[in-house]
Amino acid sequence: MSDAAAKSAETLETASGEYALRRMLSDELHARAFYDFEGAGRFVRFVFLTGDQDGVVLDYVNEFLAAEGRDPIDADQKFQRVDLGAYALRLEKHTEFVSISFIERGLTRATGLLDDAFDAQKSVLPLAWACATPVPMFHAIWLEIGGKAPRRITPGHMLEVMQARSVTANQFGDSASQIHFAFDIDDNGFSRIAVFNDGIAPNRMGRTIQRIVELETYRLLALLGFAAVRENGARLGRIEQTVAGLTTDLAAQIKQPGGQIQQLLSVLSAQAADLEEIYSLTSYRLAATKAYEAILNDRIGGLRLARLEGFQGIRGFLGRRMTPALDSCRAFSERLTRLSERITRAGDLMRTQTEMIIQRQNRDLLRSMNSRARQQLRLQQTVERLSVAAVTYYGVGLVGYLAQALPLDVWGWDIKLVKAVAVPGIAFLVWLTIREVKAGLTSDDEDKGAY
């Protein structure tokens, strides 16, 4: 490779992480590939809800692989299969769960299931080790693959084989094979599935087994939302009743001229906080249930099921049994949305009513301030008049004292006459002085307001 070409490749690889992202997205299409499955055998899967503890499961698996003399699984690997001779181990890491699976294949069985089908005691698989994983097990699935279906297979016989209260079954693969679901848990803690393979190609059988196992996995995961609904349903109902009563009280208070809503506002705020808490607890689970339901329906459709005489079908069974639970999840989500909208509308009404109350209070306050201003003005005017009279009185007295020093007898004036003549002049001068002082104060106030 030339220097220019090498430099170009290096630039492509390092520029903004585009090359690494492209490789990762391309590899994602091949990450969950299922290998060919020939002959009879079994597929056993253990599902663990790990959250952020998937590293604990990985460490546990790597300890097992080290004891078997195998290389450990890298933490960045989401899907890894390790061949251990008599069986293969498959580790899958998903968003919220990790699965450990064991695969036996290539066994010989012309008709029916293997003699040790669903027998945990005779199995060579390390089932006890998987059950001891240091994370609580969410689900365990045992899929048994046999040969051609027996001619006279009856529901009663399959009930005994599957250890279930009911068994659903369909033909698939162009009606050449059969699949039987228990949708129940046997004495060893497994949900049993039986497949009778009548000439399906190994590569196609591998894909079919993957669909079947994912169907059973996501069936139970989808019902986690129903558990969240049951846990929070009563609490949501109480909030709905409280908000309904609060809305009625709010309407009554609004219709009253002097209605008070302060106490209602505190109640509404408490209900809004409780509703937000429920939403935070259930929103992820309800969204996951919707996604898992879509995956479940996709896996059922991918099997291309056909009716098997004498058995109830898988699609019909799941539709009757799961639809009420999934509808409850959808209804719960709608109730959350509607209740949130009702609380928002009630809050808007309260804010509007509060603004109107504040406006009325401001109006009353302005009226009171105007009344007090008029009273103060009248009082000020009265004080001014009294001030003029008082100052005039003292001024006339002062004029009287000054007049005593004058030769009034020579002039023929009487002191009382002098005081009487001085009254209008002194009163006018006092009034004029007060007026000038008031004018100066008003001018100062206007200058301050301008700045």
NORSULSUL-V615714 format. One record per pair of residues at least 12 apart in sequence whose C-alpha atoms are under 10 Angstrom apart, sorted by the first residue. I is the first residue (numbers start at 1). GAP is how many residues later the second one is. Records with the same first field share a line. If there is no record, write none. Layout:
BEGIN
I = GAP ; GAP
END
This chain:
BEGIN
28 = 50
30 = 49
31 = 46 ; 47 ; 48 ; 49 ; 61
32 = 46 ; 47 ; 48 ; 60 ; 178
33 = 46 ; 173 ; 174 ; 177
34 = 47 ; 56 ; 169 ; 170 ; 171 ; 172 ; 173 ; 174 ; 175 ; 176 ; 177
35 = 46 ; 167 ; 168 ; 169 ; 170 ; 171 ; 172 ; 174 ; 175
36 = 69 ; 165 ; 166 ; 167 ; 168 ; 169 ; 170 ; 171 ; 173
37 = 66 ; 67 ; 68 ; 69 ; 108 ; 163 ; 164 ; 165 ; 166 ; 167 ; 168 ; 169 ; 170 ; 171 ; 172
38 = 66 ; 67 ; 68 ; 69 ; 70 ; 107 ; 159 ; 161 ; 162 ; 163 ; 164 ; 165 ; 166 ; 167 ; 168
39 = 65 ; 66 ; 67 ; 68 ; 69 ; 70 ; 71 ; 106 ; 107 ; 108 ; 158 ; 159 ; 160 ; 161 ; 162 ; 163 ; 166
40 = 64 ; 65 ; 66 ; 67 ; 68 ; 69 ; 70 ; 71 ; 72 ; 73 ; 74 ; 104 ; 105 ; 106 ; 107 ; 108 ; 155 ; 156 ; 157
41 = 46 ; 62 ; 63 ; 64 ; 65 ; 66 ; 67 ; 68 ; 72 ; 73 ; 76 ; 102 ; 103 ; 104 ; 105 ; 106 ; 154
42 = 45 ; 60 ; 61 ; 62 ; 63 ; 64 ; 65 ; 71 ; 72 ; 75 ; 76 ; 100 ; 101 ; 102 ; 103 ; 104 ; 151 ; 152 ; 153 ; 167
43 = 44 ; 45 ; 58 ; 59 ; 60 ; 61 ; 62 ; 98 ; 99 ; 100 ; 101 ; 102 ; 150 ; 166 ; 167 ; 170
44 = 45 ; 56 ; 57 ; 58 ; 59 ; 60 ; 74 ; 81 ; 83 ; 96 ; 97 ; 98 ; 99 ; 100 ; 146 ; 147 ; 148 ; 149 ; 169
45 = 44 ; 45 ; 46 ; 54 ; 55 ; 56 ; 57 ; 58 ; 82 ; 85 ; 94 ; 95 ; 96 ; 97 ; 98 ; 145 ; 146 ; 168 ; 169 ; 172
46 = 45 ; 52 ; 53 ; 54 ; 55 ; 56 ; 81 ; 84 ; 85 ; 87 ; 91 ; 92 ; 93 ; 94 ; 95 ; 96 ; 144 ; 171
47 = 45 ; 46 ; 50 ; 51 ; 52 ; 53 ; 54 ; 83 ; 88 ; 89 ; 90 ; 91 ; 92 ; 93 ; 94 ; 170
48 = 45 ; 48 ; 49 ; 50 ; 51 ; 52 ; 85 ; 86 ; 87 ; 88 ; 89 ; 90 ; 91 ; 92
49 = 45 ; 46 ; 47 ; 48 ; 49 ; 50 ; 86 ; 87 ; 88 ; 89 ; 90 ; 172
50 = 43 ; 44 ; 45 ; 46 ; 47 ; 48 ; 49 ; 85 ; 86 ; 87 ; 88
51 = 43 ; 44 ; 45 ; 46 ; 47
52 = 43 ; 44 ; 45
53 = 43 ; 44 ; 45 ; 81 ; 82
54 = 21 ; 39 ; 40 ; 41 ; 42 ; 43 ; 44 ; 45 ; 81
55 = 20 ; 38 ; 43
56 = 77 ; 78 ; 79
57 = 34 ; 36 ; 41 ; 42 ; 43 ; 73 ; 76 ; 77 ; 78
58 = 14 ; 15 ; 16 ; 17 ; 33 ; 34 ; 35 ; 40 ; 42 ; 75
59 = 13 ; 14 ; 15 ; 16
60 = 69 ; 70 ; 72 ; 73 ; 74 ; 75
61 = 12 ; 28 ; 30 ; 39 ; 68 ; 69 ; 72
62 = 12
64 = 65 ; 66
65 = 17 ; 19 ; 24
68 = 16
69 = 15
70 = 12 ; 13 ; 14
73 = 18
75 = 18
76 = 17
77 = 14 ; 15 ; 16
78 = 13 ; 14 ; 15 ; 16 ; 20
79 = 12 ; 13 ; 14 ; 15 ; 19 ; 20
80 = 12 ; 13
81 = 19 ; 20 ; 21 ; 22
82 = 20
83 = 19 ; 20
84 = 18 ; 19
85 = 19
86 = 17 ; 18 ; 19 ; 20 ; 38 ; 39
87 = 15 ; 16 ; 17 ; 18 ; 37 ; 38 ; 39
88 = 13 ; 14 ; 15 ; 16 ; 17 ; 37
89 = 12 ; 13 ; 14 ; 15 ; 36 ; 37
90 = 12 ; 13
96 = 192
97 = 41 ; 124
98 = 37 ; 39 ; 40
99 = 38 ; 39 ; 40 ; 41 ; 118
100 = 30 ; 33 ; 40
101 = 24 ; 26 ; 29 ; 39 ; 40 ; 41
102 = 23 ; 24 ; 25 ; 28 ; 40
103 = 22 ; 40
104 = 20 ; 21 ; 40 ; 41
105 = 40
106 = 96
107 = 38 ; 39 ; 40
108 = 38 ; 39
109 = 36 ; 37 ; 38 ; 39 ; 88
110 = 36 ; 37 ; 38 ; 39 ; 40 ; 86 ; 87 ; 88
111 = 35 ; 36 ; 37 ; 38 ; 39 ; 40 ; 85 ; 86 ; 87
112 = 33 ; 34 ; 35 ; 36 ; 37 ; 38 ; 39 ; 41 ; 82 ; 83 ; 84 ; 85
113 = 31 ; 32 ; 33 ; 34 ; 35 ; 36 ; 37 ; 48 ; 81 ; 82 ; 83 ; 84
114 = 30 ; 31 ; 32 ; 33
115 = 31
116 = 28
117 = 25 ; 26 ; 27 ; 28 ; 29 ; 44 ; 45 ; 77
118 = 24 ; 25 ; 26 ; 43 ; 44 ; 45 ; 68 ; 70 ; 72 ; 74 ; 75 ; 76
119 = 69
120 = 22 ; 68 ; 70
131 = 58
138 = 79 ; 82 ; 83
139 = 46 ; 50 ; 51 ; 52 ; 77 ; 78 ; 81 ; 82
140 = 45 ; 48 ; 49 ; 50 ; 51 ; 52 ; 76 ; 77
141 = 42 ; 44 ; 48 ; 49 ; 50 ; 51 ; 52 ; 72 ; 75 ; 76
142 = 47 ; 48 ; 49 ; 50 ; 51 ; 52 ; 71
143 = 36 ; 37 ; 38 ; 47 ; 48 ; 49 ; 50 ; 51 ; 52 ; 66 ; 69 ; 70
144 = 35 ; 36 ; 48 ; 49 ; 50 ; 51 ; 52 ; 65
145 = 34 ; 48 ; 49 ; 50 ; 51 ; 52 ; 60 ; 64
146 = 48 ; 49 ; 50 ; 51 ; 52
147 = 30 ; 48 ; 49 ; 50 ; 51 ; 52
148 = 28 ; 29 ; 30 ; 47 ; 48 ; 49 ; 50 ; 51
149 = 27 ; 28 ; 29 ; 30 ; 46 ; 47 ; 48 ; 49
150 = 46
153 = 157
154 = 155 ; 156 ; 157
155 = 12 ; 13 ; 14 ; 25 ; 155 ; 156 ; 157
158 = 22 ; 23 ; 24 ; 36
159 = 23
161 = 21 ; 31 ; 33
162 = 18 ; 19 ; 20 ; 21 ; 22 ; 23 ; 24 ; 28 ; 29 ; 30 ; 31 ; 32
163 = 19 ; 21 ; 22 ; 23 ; 24 ; 27 ; 28 ; 29
164 = 17 ; 18 ; 19 ; 20 ; 21 ; 22 ; 23 ; 27 ; 28
165 = 17 ; 18 ; 19 ; 20 ; 21
166 = 15 ; 16 ; 17 ; 18 ; 145 ; 146 ; 151
167 = 13 ; 14 ; 15 ; 16 ; 17 ; 25 ; 26 ; 144 ; 145 ; 146 ; 147 ; 150
168 = 12 ; 13 ; 14 ; 15 ; 25 ; 140 ; 142 ; 143 ; 144 ; 145 ; 146 ; 147 ; 148 ; 149 ; 150
169 = 12 ; 13 ; 24 ; 25 ; 26 ; 136 ; 137 ; 138 ; 139 ; 140 ; 141 ; 142 ; 143 ; 144 ; 145 ; 146 ; 148
170 = 25 ; 133 ; 134 ; 135 ; 136 ; 137 ; 138 ; 139 ; 140 ; 141 ; 142 ; 143 ; 144 ; 145
171 = 24 ; 25 ; 132 ; 133 ; 134 ; 135 ; 136 ; 137 ; 138 ; 142
172 = 23 ; 24 ; 25 ; 28 ; 36 ; 131 ; 132 ; 133 ; 134 ; 135 ; 136
173 = 24 ; 25 ; 26 ; 27 ; 28 ; 31 ; 32 ; 35 ; 130 ; 131 ; 132 ; 133
174 = 26 ; 130 ; 131 ; 132
175 = 23 ; 129 ; 130 ; 131 ; 132 ; 133
176 = 20 ; 21 ; 22 ; 23 ; 24
177 = 18 ; 19 ; 20 ; 21 ; 22 ; 23 ; 128 ; 129
178 = 16 ; 17 ; 18 ; 19 ; 20 ; 127 ; 128 ; 129 ; 130
179 = 14 ; 15 ; 16 ; 17 ; 18 ; 33 ; 124 ; 126 ; 129 ; 135
180 = 12 ; 13 ; 14 ; 15 ; 16 ; 131 ; 133 ; 134
181 = 12 ; 13 ; 14 ; 31 ; 35 ; 132 ; 133
182 = 12 ; 132
183 = 33 ; 36 ; 37 ; 131 ; 134 ; 135
191 = 25 ; 26
192 = 24
193 = 19 ; 20 ; 23
195 = 14 ; 17
207 = 95 ; 96
208 = 91 ; 94 ; 95
209 = 94
210 = 89
211 = 84 ; 85 ; 87 ; 88 ; 89 ; 90 ; 91 ; 92
212 = 84 ; 87 ; 88 ; 90 ; 91
213 = 86
214 = 81 ; 82 ; 85 ; 86
215 = 77 ; 78 ; 80 ; 81 ; 82 ; 83 ; 84 ; 85 ; 88
216 = 80 ; 83
217 = 75 ; 79
218 = 71 ; 73 ; 74 ; 75 ; 76 ; 77 ; 78 ; 79 ; 81
219 = 70 ; 73 ; 74 ; 76 ; 77 ; 78 ; 99 ; 103
220 = 69 ; 72 ; 73 ; 76 ; 102
221 = 64 ; 67 ; 68 ; 70 ; 71 ; 72 ; 75
222 = 63 ; 64 ; 65 ; 66 ; 67 ; 68 ; 69 ; 70 ; 71 ; 72 ; 73 ; 74 ; 100 ; 103 ; 104 ; 107
223 = 62 ; 63 ; 65 ; 66 ; 67 ; 69 ; 70 ; 99 ; 102 ; 103 ; 106
224 = 61 ; 62 ; 64 ; 65 ; 68 ; 101 ; 102 ; 105
225 = 57 ; 58 ; 59 ; 60 ; 61 ; 62 ; 63 ; 64 ; 65 ; 67 ; 100 ; 101 ; 103 ; 104 ; 105 ; 107
226 = 59 ; 60 ; 63 ; 96 ; 98 ; 99 ; 100 ; 101 ; 102 ; 103 ; 104 ; 106
227 = 55 ; 58 ; 98 ; 102
228 = 50 ; 53 ; 54 ; 55 ; 57 ; 58 ; 101 ; 104
229 = 49 ; 53 ; 56 ; 57 ; 96 ; 97 ; 99 ; 100 ; 101 ; 102 ; 103 ; 104
230 = 95 ; 98 ; 99 ; 102
231 = 51
232 = 46 ; 47 ; 49 ; 50 ; 100
233 = 45 ; 95 ; 99 ; 102
235 = 39 ; 40 ; 43
236 = 35 ; 38 ; 39 ; 42 ; 43 ; 96 ; 99 ; 100 ; 103
237 = 98
238 = 33
239 = 29 ; 31 ; 32 ; 33 ; 35 ; 36 ; 100
240 = 31 ; 35 ; 95 ; 96 ; 98 ; 99 ; 100 ; 102 ; 103
242 = 25 ; 26 ; 29
243 = 21 ; 24 ; 25 ; 28 ; 29 ; 96 ; 99 ; 100 ; 103
244 = 95 ; 98 ; 99
246 = 18 ; 19 ; 21 ; 22 ; 97 ; 100
247 = 17 ; 21 ; 95 ; 96 ; 98 ; 99 ; 100 ; 102
249 = 12 ; 15
250 = 14 ; 15 ; 96 ; 99 ; 100 ; 103
251 = 95 ; 98 ; 99
253 = 100
254 = 95 ; 96 ; 98 ; 99
257 = 100
258 = 99
259 = 94 ; 98
260 = 93 ; 94 ; 97
261 = 89 ; 90 ; 92 ; 93 ; 96
262 = 88 ; 92
264 = 82 ; 83 ; 86
265 = 81 ; 82 ; 85 ; 86 ; 89
268 = 75 ; 76 ; 78 ; 79 ; 82
269 = 74 ; 78
271 = 69 ; 72
272 = 67 ; 68 ; 71 ; 72 ; 75
275 = 61 ; 62 ; 64 ; 65 ; 68
276 = 60 ; 64
278 = 58
279 = 54 ; 57 ; 58 ; 61
282 = 47 ; 50 ; 51 ; 54
283 = 50 ; 53
285 = 44
286 = 40 ; 43 ; 44 ; 46 ; 47
287 = 42 ; 43 ; 46
289 = 37 ; 40 ; 41
290 = 36 ; 39 ; 40
293 = 29 ; 30 ; 33
297 = 18 ; 21
300 = 14 ; 15
301 = 14
384 = 46 ; 47 ; 50 ; 51
385 = 42 ; 46
387 = 40 ; 43 ; 44 ; 47
388 = 38 ; 39 ; 40 ; 41 ; 42 ; 43 ; 44 ; 45 ; 46
389 = 34 ; 37 ; 38 ; 41 ; 42
390 = 37 ; 40
391 = 35 ; 36 ; 39 ; 40
392 = 30 ; 31 ; 32 ; 33 ; 34 ; 35 ; 36 ; 37 ; 38 ; 39
393 = 26 ; 30 ; 33 ; 34
394 = 32
395 = 24 ; 27 ; 28 ; 30 ; 31 ; 32 ; 35
396 = 22 ; 23 ; 24 ; 25 ; 26 ; 27 ; 28 ; 29 ; 30 ; 31
397 = 22 ; 25 ; 26
398 = 21
399 = 16 ; 19 ; 20 ; 23 ; 24 ; 27
400 = 15 ; 16 ; 17 ; 18 ; 19 ; 20 ; 22
401 = 14 ; 18
403 = 12 ; 13 ; 15 ; 16
END
